[in-house]
């Protein structure tokens, strides 16, 4: 929407109402720059989070929307560590979603199909998370939506988002989102994956959504890791959307990707603002409303700037969390033994004697390192 101010500059100039050396012309001209609008999106989403965070907490408390905690019979020793968190307001992901969507609509161009694809995946998976949280609260247990229903919903949203990215986004100078790019190789490994690209994108979106959801088990853990990942993809999006930088670094260039940094920075600002209330001891949890949406948003950003394979590195903490669950379940089914004290892996370290704050900050450090390593792959081609 803000971009319209730049269009206003062109209209005023064409009508000879302003000249190119007038202060008004120069002021309106800054709205054309993606870096300025990305910064504006981050500040806007951060400000919205701070402005409405306390109000949302009070509203959730008045509605008695508290987080159900698994019983001692279900989680044993972990209940002693987390039992006191029962009743903490949840569904705070509403604040994250609202901040991302509003700031994106304010600062991004509305004619960009990539932007709408990211917002669709974010809102679609956020709606699933909202329904899941609602069932947990209304039934006063931690089960929520069944695993089958959740997977079907996730796949449906991901298929539509994947199809939009694969076929609604037009090729740009021969580059199509259906191409497969891998780290350390300049040219596309596969120039057009066809319909398989939709299935591939679906797998990434569903996997990322679930991975972030599994990470959301400690105060601020998923929020902080999402923040570093969003910042990394703001960088990837800027380079992918800039012809000169993408050519210099040997990465795929797509003009429409130049609006993705605005969405990524809106996500970063929303996470930073939510962390204000979600830091230990948390005054509010994001719930599945936030975690499922964050995973979908990150995945579609990665696909849009053709760095979806690098997501396994940039989102290394999310991968660790998801793999720990997979390994734990597989080991118990085949050998009857557990590899970890508890999965996801952040609980393993908690039960191993680390304080909750130690786990959170150390995982944040790992997430930052993973993000930097992911960005470093740009120079290794």
N, C-alpha and C positions, 0 to 999 in steps of 0.2 A: 504493500500500500504506500509506504514511504517513497518507493521508486517513482510514484506518480509525480512527486515534486520535481524530479529530474525531467519528466515529460512536460511538466508545466514550464520549466525553463525553456525547452525547445519551442513551445507554443508562444511564449512571451517574446522570444527572440524572433520568431517568424513574423509576429505581428509588429515588430519594430518598437516594442514597448521597453525593451532593455537591450543593452549592448554587451558584447562578450568581455568587456573590461569593467562592468558595473559590479558593485558589491553583491547585489541580489543574484546576478548570474553566477558569480563564484560560489555564493552560499548554496544555491540550488544544485550546482554542479557536483558537490561532494556526495550527493545521494546516488550517483551512478556507480560509485566505487564499492566493490563487494566487501573489501576489508572494513570500510566504515560501517556498512550495514550489518556485517557480521558482529562487529563490536557493539553496535546498537542493540542487536538481538540479544546478546549476552547480558548486557546491562539491563535491558527491559525484563527479561525472564527472571534475572536475579532480584530486581526490584519488586516484581510481582510476587515472588515467593516470600520476600521479607514482609511485604505489605499485608498479605492475606494469610500468612502462616499461622500467626497467633489466633486470628479469627477462626480459621479452620479447626484448629485444635480445640478451641472452646465449643465450637459447633459439634464436633465429633464427641466430645465429652458429654454435652447436653443430650445428644442422641444415644448415648451409652454404646458407642461403636468402639469397643475395646478389643485388643488382640487376644484371641484364645490361645492359651499355651498348652502344649501337650502334657499329659499327666505324668506323674512319677513312674507309673507302670509302663508307660510308652518309652520314655527316654532315660529313666533311671537317674544316674548321677547328674545329668544335664539339667534336670528339673531344679536341683539345688542352686544352680548358677542362674537360671533364667526364670524361675518361678515367680520372682518379684516383679517381672515385666507384665504379668497378666493384667489386662485392663488398660494398658497403654493405648491411646487412640491409634487406630490403623486406617487404612484406605487413604493415607496421605498422598498416595500417587495421584490423586485428583489434582493436587496442587502442582505437581510436576507436569502432568498432561496439559493443564490449563495454561501454565507458563510457557511451555514449548509452543503450543498451537497459537496462542495470542501473539507472542513475539515474532513467530515465523510469519504469520499473516500480516503483521505490521511492517516487517522489514524485507521480506522476500518478494520476488516478482510472482504474480499469480498465474502467469502463462507458462510456467515451467512444470512439465509433467513429472519430473523427478521429485520435486518438492511435494506434490500431491500424493505421489506413491509412498513417500516416507511417512507423511501424515496419516495416510490410510492405514498403513501397517501399525503405526504407533497407536492410533485410536481404536483400531479393530482389536488388537491384543489387549489394550487397556480396558476395553469393554468386557472382555473375557475375565480379566483379573478382577474387575469391579463385581461381576456376577459371582465369582469364586469367593471373594471377600464377604459379599453379602450373605452367601450361604453359610459360611463359617460363623459369622456373627449371629445370624438368625437361629441357627441350630446349636450355637454355643459349643462347637467343637472345631478341631483343626483339619477336618477332612475336605470340606468344600465340594467343588465340582469333581466328578469322577474322572479318572485318568483318561478313559476312552473319550468322554465328551470334550475334555480339554484338548486332547490331541486332534480330534476332528475339527474343532473350532480353529485351532492354531493352523492346521493345514489349509483350511478354507481361506482364511485371511492371507496366509502366505502364498497360496496359489494365485489369488487375485493380484496381490502386490507383485509377485514374480512375473506374472503375465504382463502387467503394466510396464514394468521395467524392461522386459524382453522385447515386447512388440509395440507398445505405445510410444516408447522413446525412439525417435527416428535416428538412423545412423548419422554420424557427423564426420565428414572427411574419411569415410570408409570404416570408422570405428563404430561398432555396435556393442551394446551391453551383452549381447549373446556370445561374444568372444570370451575366451578363457585366457587370462593372463596369470602368470605365476611369478613369484619373486625371483630376482636375479636374472631373468630373461627379458630382453627388450621387446621382442615381438610376441604376438599372441601365439599361444601354444595350439589353440584351436580357434580359427577365425569365426566360426558360426556353429554353435552347439544346437541350433534349432530348438525344437520343443523340449529337448533335454535340459536346456537352460532354465526353463520354468521349474522343473523338478529340482534342479540343482539349487536355484534360488530359494525354493520352498524349504529344502533341507537346511540351508544356512539360516533362514529366518526362524524356523521352528527350533533349531538347535541353539541359536543365540538366545532366543526368548527363554528357553528352559534353563540355560546355563546361568543367566543373570538371576533368574528366579531362585535357583539353588544357592547362589551366592548371598542372597538376601536373608542372612540368618543372624547377623550381628549388627549392632548399632552403627550405621554409616558405612558399612563395608561395601555393599553393592553401589551405594551412592558415590563414594569416593572413587571406586574402580571405574564406574561409568563416566565420571568426570574426566579422568585421564584418557580414557578411550575416545571420548567425544572430542577432546582437544587434538588428539592425533588425527582423527578423521576430518577435522576442520582443515588441518594442514594438507592431508591427502586430497581433499576436495578442491582446495585452492590451486594446488599444482595441476591436478587433472583438468581443471577448467581453464587454465592459463596456457595458451599455445606456446609461448616462449619457454616457460619453466618446464612444461611437460616434454618439449622437444629436447631441451638441454639435459634433463634427467632420464630421458628414454622411457617415459611412461605413456600409457594411453591417454589421448586427449579427447575430451568431449565437452563442447561448449556449454551444454546444459548443466554440467556438473559445477559450474561457477556459482550456482545458488546454494549448493549443498553446505558450504561453510557457514552460511547463515543459519541453517537448521541445526548444524552441529554445535555452533556457538550458543544457540538458543537452548539446546540440550545441556551444554556445559553450565550455562548460567542458571538453569533450573535446578541442576544437581547441586551446584554450589549454594544456592539459596535454600534448598531443602536440607542440605547438610547442616545448616544453621540450627535447625530444630531436631535433626536426626542423629547428631553427634552424641556419643556416649556421655551421660545416660540419656537416651532418646526420649524426647517429649512426644514424638509421633513416629509411626512406622509407615512406610510406603505401601505395604501389603502387595498382593499380586497385582493390584491395579497399577502400581508403578513398575514393579520388576519385570512383568511380562511385556509391558509397553517399552521399557528401556531397551530390552533385548531386541525387540523388533525394530526399533528406531536405529540402533547401532548397526544391525545387519543390513538394512536397506541403504543406509549411508555408505556402507562398505561396498555394496553391489553397485551403487550409483557411480562411485569413483573408480570402479574396477580394481579394488583392493580387497576383494572378499576372501582370498586365500590368506592374505596377511593378517586377517582378523584373528586367526588361530594364534598368532604371535602377539599382536597388539592387545587382544583380550585374553592374555595368557592366564590370568587369575580365574577368569570364567571357565576356561578350558580345564584348569586344575580341579576346580570344584566339580564340574560335570564328570570328568574322568574318574575322580575319587568315588563317586556314587556308582558308576558303571563297574569299576573294579571291585568295589565292595559287594555289590549284588551278585556279580558273576562268581566271585570267590566263595561266597556263602552258599550259592546254589550248587556249585561243582564240588567244593571241598568241605562244606559245612563249617568253614572258618572265615573269620573277618580279617582283612588286611589292616584296617584302621580301627581305632577305638570307637569311632563313629564317623559316618559320612553325612553331609559333605565335609571336606577336609578341615575346614576352620574349626569344627567341633572336635576333631581329633586333637588339635593343638590345645584347645581349651581344656579337654579332659587330661591332656598331658601336663598341665600345670601352668600354661601361659594365661596371664590375665586377659580378659576380653579386649582391653585397650591395646595390649601388645599384639594380639592377633590382627586387630584392625589396622593399626599403623604399619605393621610389617607387610601385610598384604597390600596396603596402599603403596608402599615403597616398591614392592614387586610389580604392581600394576604400572607405576611410572616407568620403571626400567623396561618393562615389556613394550610400552608405548614408544619409548625412545629407540629401542631396538627395531621396532616395526618401521619407524621413520627412517632409520639408518639403511634399510633395504633399498631405499630410493637411489642411493649412490653406488650400490653394488649390482651393476648391470653390464 
